[in-house]
Amino acid sequence: MWIRADLPPLPDGIDVAIGPLVDLPDDREAWIASALLDGIAPPLTVKRIAASDVAHQSGWPVTVVAISVLDDTREIERRIVFVVRLEVLGALVIARIAPHAIAALEATVGRALLTALLAAPIRMHGSEVVAIAELDV
C-alpha cells in the first residue's frame, strides 16, 4: 500500500521519501521520533520547530512535525515528517532539507509541498486498486 504524490519541482537540497502504508504502531510517538532522528548522534542536537495537525483532502488526519538538526548552533539540516493516519494504517513522508535550500522551503516550496501531499492519492493494492476517497468507510 502506498501514497502516490505528484510533488512540485523541488530545488536541489530538498529530498522527500514517501514510506509505505503500514499498520500503525502502538507507540506512534516513538515511530515518528525514529524517522525524525534517524542518523542523528552527538555532538549533533535537535530543536523542534513546529508541530501541527492538518487534514488530507479526503479527510484523513495528517500531523506535520518539523525539526532543526544543529551542529553546535549552526543548522545543518531541517527535517519535516508528515504522518498520515488511516484508522489502523499510517505512512510517513519525510522531507530532508539542506541548509542552502531552507530559504526556498520557507518562501514557497514548503507550502507547495504540503499542498501536494494533502492532495496526493492514497492507494491500496491487493486484488484491486482503489483510492481511499472512494472507499465507503
Secondary structure as GFF3:
##gff-version 3
##sequence-region A 1 137
A	DSSP	beta_strand	2	3	.	.	.	ID=ss1
A	DSSP	beta_strand	14	18	.	.	.	ID=ss2
A	DSSP	beta_strand	22	23	.	.	.	ID=ss3
A	DSSP	alpha_helix	28	36	.	.	.	ID=ss4
A	DSSP	beta_strand	44	55	.	.	.	ID=ss5
A	DSSP	beta_strand	61	71	.	.	.	ID=ss6
A	DSSP	beta_strand	74	86	.	.	.	ID=ss7
A	DSSP	beta_strand	89	97	.	.	.	ID=ss8
A	DSSP	three_ten_helix	99	101	.	.	.	ID=ss9
A	DSSP	alpha_helix	102	104	.	.	.	ID=ss10
A	DSSP	pi_helix	105	109	.	.	.	ID=ss11
A	DSSP	alpha_helix	110	119	.	.	.	ID=ss12
A	DSSP	beta_strand	122	124	.	.	.	ID=ss13
A	DSSP	beta_strand	130	131	.	.	.	ID=ss14
A	DSSP	three_ten_helix	132	134	.	.	.	ID=ss15
###
